[in-house]
Amino acid sequence: MALLEVSDIHAGYGRIRALRGVDVEVDEGEAVTIIGANGAGKSTLMRALAGLLPPAAGSVALDGRAVTGRPAVAMVRAGLSLVPEGRQVFAALSVRDNLLLGGYRRRRDKAIPGDLDEVLALFPALADRQGQLAGTLSGGEQQMLAIGRGLMSRPRVLLLDEPSLGLAPLAVAEVVTQLIGLRDRGTTILLVEQNARAAMRVATRGYVLAHGRVLLAGTTDELLADPAVKAAYLGGGLEPGAPQPFAPPPNP
C-alpha cells in the first residue's frame, strides 16, 4: 500500500474542471514529481491534497486512512504539509518566527526546539539570518525558508508547489540540491513543477499532467527518454509533421 493514494480525483472552480480523474501514488521515502505546462492542473491538485479545495469526486488516502475533503488544518494534522507556490513567507516576521509558525499545531511539543535546530542545520543560510525579516531574504533563501517551515510540522508527505518558480538559475540549482538532500534523508516528497529538468533531478518517478489528466507515468529515466516529454518540456523538438504532444482532448 502506498503512503499517499490519490484515486480518480476531480476538482475545479465553479464550472471549470481543472482535474478530470487523476490517480497518483507516493510510497514512503519516495520523491515523486508531477510535471506539466501552466494550466495543466498541477496547483489545483496540490490545493486539493492540502485541504484548500474540496474535491468534487474521488478519494485521498494517507497511510490507508481516508482524508478526502478534510480542511487544511486537519490535513496538516494528518501529515500533509504544503509548501505553496510563490513561497508566501511572512515578510514582516523574522526567519525564526516563520519557522516556529510552521510548527504551530505542535507548539506545546517539547521537541520543537530540536526540530528548529535540525531545520537550521539543513539550511545554513537561514541559521545565519534567524533574526532577519523574511521579506529581506533573496528569492532562493525565501524558498528554503518556506521548505523549512513546511518541515516544522513533521509531515508524512511534503507537498511542494513550483519551488523553482521565479528563481534565478543559481537559486534553482541550490534549491534542487537541498531537495535531493531531503530525499536522501528519507523525506517523502510530492513535487509539482513546470521546470521538468529540475524536477527529474529530485524525483525517481513521475507523472505528466495535461488538461487535468495523467497522460504518462513512469520512472524519471523513462520520462526523460520519451519523445513527447522531450518535445513538450525538455526542448527536444519533434519531427516535421508530427502531432502536437499532449494536445487538448477534442470537444465532446
Secondary structure, DSSP 4 states (H G I P E B T S, - for coil): --SEEEEEEEEEETTEEEEEEEEEEE-TT-EEEEE--TTSSHHHHHHHHTTSS--SEEEEEETTEE-TT--HHHHHHHTEEEE-TT----TTSBHHHHHHHHTGGGTT-TTHHHHHHHHHHH-HHHHTTTTSBGGGS-HHHHHHHHHHHHHTT--SEEEEE-TTTT--HHHHHHHHHHHHHHHHTT--EEEEES-HHHHHHH-SEEEEEETTEEEEEEEHHHHHH-HHHHHHHSS----TTPPPTTPPPPP-
